[in-house]
Amino acid sequence: MRDPIIILGLGKNLMKLKYKSIPIKMVLIDSDQSFSDMMRCGANKYGYDLTCYSSVSNMGTIGKFRDYDVAIVDNDDGFLSGLEIGKLLNSFIVNMPMVLVSRKFSAKALPRKEWPSSIKGLIQKELGALAIFKATLAAMS
C-alpha cells in the first residue's frame, strides 16, 4: 500500500493536469490569502483551471463542489477542518478526490484510518504550487 502522505519534489517535467484531454477543474478552500494568491499565480503559470474560496460558506452551497473535479483544502482552516470537509463531501459527493494542504504537517496528528475515502493525500504548503498540483494529479488516478 502506498504511503498516504504525498510529498513530491519538484521535477523537471511539468505535468499538465488533464483527464481525457479535458483540463481538470480544481477548487481551493483556504482562508490564507497569500497561499491562495500563490496557487492562483501557479495555476496561471502552468495553465491550470483553479477557483479559490476562503471558506466553504463562501462557495454558497456544498453542492457547488460538483462543479469541480478535485478539491484542495486547507486542513488547518477555521470553522471546519479539512478532515471534516472531507467527511461532509463524502455524504453529498461520493469519492470526489481531495488533497489536504497544511502548514502544520504531522502524519501522526491525522491518522490515515480517520480519512474518508475522498481524501487522497496530505501535502505541506511549503512545497509550493507545482508540487501541490502534482499531488492533485496523483489524487485523480
N, C-alpha and C positions, 0 to 999 in steps of 0.2 A: 504494500500500500504506500502511495506517495505521501510525503510529508505534507500536511495540510497548510503549513506555513509557507507561503510563496515569497521567496526572496530572490529576485532576479538581478543580475548585474547588467550593466549597460553593454549591449553587444554592438558590433559594427553594423550589422544588418538590421535595418528598421523593418518592423513587421507592420504591414498595412492591416488594420483591423477590418476585415471584410468576411462576410459569410455568403457564399454563392454569389460573389460579385456585387453584393449589396452592402454599403457601409453599415457597420453596426451602430445603432443609436444608443448612446450611453447617457446616464443621468448621474450627476454627482450631488450628494447631500452632505453639506459641510458648512458650518457657520463661520469657519475661519476664512475671511475674505482674501487674505494673502495666498492661502493654499488654493482657493478656487481660481484666483487670478492666474496663478502659476499653471494650473491644469488647463485653463482656458487658452493660455498662451501656447502650451504644448500641443493642445488639440488643433489650434490654428496652424502651428508649425508643421505638424505631421499629417494634417488633413483629416482629422477625426471629427465625428459628429458628437459633440458633448454639450449637454444642457446642465446648468448649475442652479441649485436651490440651496438656500441657507438652512432650510429645515423641511421636514415632511409636510408640515402645516402650510408652508409657503407654496407647495405644489398645488394646493387647492383640495384635491381628493386623493385617497390612496389608490384609486382606480387609474390615476394618471400614470402610474408605473407601467401600465400596459402599453403605453406609447413608446417604451424603450425596450431594448434587447438585454441590457445588463445594467446593474446599479453599482456605483462606487459610493460607499457610505462610511463616514467617519464613525469609528466605534466609540469615541470618547465624547460625542457631541450631545450637549444639552439635555433636553427632556427625555428623549428615547435613545438608548444605546444602539449601536449597530446590530447587536445580537437581538434586541427587542424588535427592531425594524425588520430583521430577517424572519423572525417568528411571525410577525404581522403579515409580511408579504406572503409567506407560505400559506397563510389562511385564505388569501384572496387570489394570488397568482402562483400556482404550484410550480416549484422548481425554476423560478426566474433566477438566473445566476447573479450572484452578488459578491463583490470583493470588499472586505473591510480594510480601511486605512487607519493608521494610528500613529501618533507621536509617542504615546506611552506603550511601547511594544513589549508585550510579555505573553509568551505562549502559555505559561502556567496560569495566568490570570483569566484566560479564555480557553478552557479545555475543549478540544475538538468534539468530544462526546456531547457537549452542550449546543453545538451549532445545529441549526436547522439545515435541511438538505439544500436550501438555496445558497447558503454561504459556502463559497468555493475556496476562499483564501483570505489571508491576513497579510498585509504588507506595510512596511514602515513608510511614512510620508517622506522621510528624508532621502529615500532612494530616488525620488524625482518622478516627473511626469512620464517619461518613456518607460521606466520600469513598471509603473502602475498601469500604463496602457498594455504592456506585455502581459502582466498578471490578469488583466481584464480579458485579453485574448485567450489565455490559458483557461479562464473560467468558462468560456464558451464551448470548450471542447470536452 
